[in-house]
C-alpha cells in the first residue's frame, strides 16, 4: 500500500538534485567558519531575506530560540500568539533555556496579532515586571498569510515602542509565492527572520536565522552553547542551496493542490471548511458530528495520514501528487457514504 502522508510538509524527502549536491559538496569545519558550502548558503539566505547575514541552524526550533535569546536577556519577555510555534510547540525552550518569559495572546482570524491588544500587554518600566523586549509573529500562520500592510504596521508599531520584531518564517516562502513578491519584500520590516529549508522546500534539515552581522555573531555563540555547532555541515547546506534556488517556485503547485482539496471537501455535507483560510498549502476540516478521530483512523487504515488537534489538518507538499489527492478525496467521501448507509 502506498502511504499518502498529509500530516505536514516536514515529511518531504530530498530531491535527486539535493542528493547529488550533498554527495558532491565541498566541506570544511563550520564551527571555524571554514565550510564553503555553508558560507554560500548563509550568503544566499541573507540575500533572499534582505538581511546582512545569516546563520545555518540544525532546526527551526533552534533558530527561533536563538532569536529570542539574542534579542532578549534573562528576565525579559516576548509577546507571541497563543498557538505560536515558538510558544506552544518548541518545548518551552525560551523559558527553560533562555530565562525569557512568554506572554501569549490569541491570534486573530487572519493569523495576525491585534496590535492594540499587544500594546496593552507591553509592560511598564517597573521592577515588578519582566521587560517586554520582543514581538514574535508567524508567516504563514496555520497556512494564512500576513499581509505586507500588516507587517509594515507591525514594524512601525515595534519601532515606536522600542521593542524588536522577530518573524518565524518557517513557511515565508509559501507566502512570497502566493503574493507574487520576493521574500525580502515580506521580511523588510522585521528585525530577524527564521527561514526553514526542511518543510515544503524539501531539504532534509536546517533553518537560516537572518539579521545583522553583529546579531548573527551573538547567535552563533548561543548556537554553540546549545550544542548546535556542526562540523562538515556543508553536506546539509548543499541541499539547502538547491531548496532555495530550485524549490521555491514549485510551492505554487502545493497551493493549487490545497485549493483542489478544499473545493472537493466543500461539497461534502458533513464537513465544515472555511475556504478563506485555504491560502497556501494547508486545509483544515471539521466533521459536524465530531467524528474527526474516526475519520482519521479510517484514513490511516487506507494508508492516508492526516493530523490535527481540534479538527483535521491536511498539508500538501512536493511528495503528494494530484492523483494521490484524488485517492484521498475518494476515501473521505466514501467514509461519509458508509455512514449514511449505516455501515
Secondary structure, DSSP 8 states (H G I E B T S, - for coil): ---EE-S-GGG----HHHHHHHHH-----GGGT--HHHHHHHHHHHHHHT-SEEEEES-HHHHHHHHHHHH--TTEEEEEETT-HHHHSSTTHHHHHH--EEEEE---TTS---HHHHHHHS--S-TTS-EEEEEEEESSBTTB---HHHHHHHHHHHHHHT-EEEEEETTHHHHHHHHT--HHHHHTT-SEEEEESSSTT--SS-EEEEE-HHHHHHHHHHHHHTT---SSTHHHHHHHHHIIIIITTTHHHHHHHHHHHHHHHHT-TTEE--GGG-SSSEEEEEETTS-HHHHHHHHHHTTEE-B-SSSEEEE--TTS-HHHHHHHHHHHHHHHHHHHTT-
